[in-house]
Amino acid sequence: MAKLLAKRLAQAIPLLFGISLLSFLIVALAPGDPLAHLATDPHISPQTIEALRHRLGLDLPAHVRYWRWLVGLLHGDWGVSLQYRLPVSTLIATRALNTLILSLSATLVAILIGVPLGIVAAVRRQSFIDRACDWLTTMSLSTPRIFLGLLALLLAAKTGWFPIGGQHSAAFDRLTGVQRWLDVLHHLILPALILSLAPLAVYLRQMRGHLLETLDREYVRTARAKGLSRSAVILKHALRPALNPVITLFGYSIGNLLSGSALVETIMAWPGIGQMTVQAVFARDIYVLMAAVMITSMLLIVGNLVADLLLAANDPKIKLEA
């Protein structure tokens, strides 16, 4: 397993380098000027704008700017935001934690609901529960997140059960420690549910399909013929092999949830990396965009690594091959 970890980490280095190079060049060579909004201010002279452009290095060739950014990144410097004039590391510190909380909450909801429902749907094939799960997956995968977000805002506004966006209430500073956690949790419920619906449907469908396939295999039929109970056959013989594709899917879902949270964060006003990335796209804030791309890429790599470890723990055959 140590060799497997070393191999995955060695593969991650050139992958991250290629992602950073391609992303930086695409953003740097895109049409538009990050300082164009300053030209509309009559109090700012063209000389001041050019001096700022020179100080930020925007007048340098793209490959020179990339090299400077890469060297700074290796020393822990993510660059300076062109929009906020603040270090990118300062901007993403809190927002990265907020997005991670939202993404992990959505993943936890999707797994805790989707996987058990998939097991029940496979065991009770063609029943009412199976048809209800099929309807749930179809609706979850076919309904756009923007519509779900607007529907959630309407529900919050009409019922008053949930806050309308944001991460905490206006009186957050006056609350005690436990009250602050409950306040954040109250604001987290709707964004996490919206973000979890699509992966929940995928987990449910994958779990159902692979468990049905496993239940038809010869060694499972042999276990039934030996007189084992239905629950013992499912839990001891069929469930673990059927979980392998779901575990692999979990590795990809970590990075996908982080990148897919941008829309939910924007609609629900959740202060995370996704919302900041959308604002950086319109402002052409290249260093903020690069930070978002690199964090998403690293999380996807870490997610796949975690999935490899979980697969090895779940399936001794995979561990032996590794």
Summary of the structure (lengths in Angstrom):
residues: 322
radius of gyration: 24.1
end to end distance: 6.6
largest distance: 86.6
contacts: 1004
relative contact order: 0.14
helix: 80%
strand: 1%
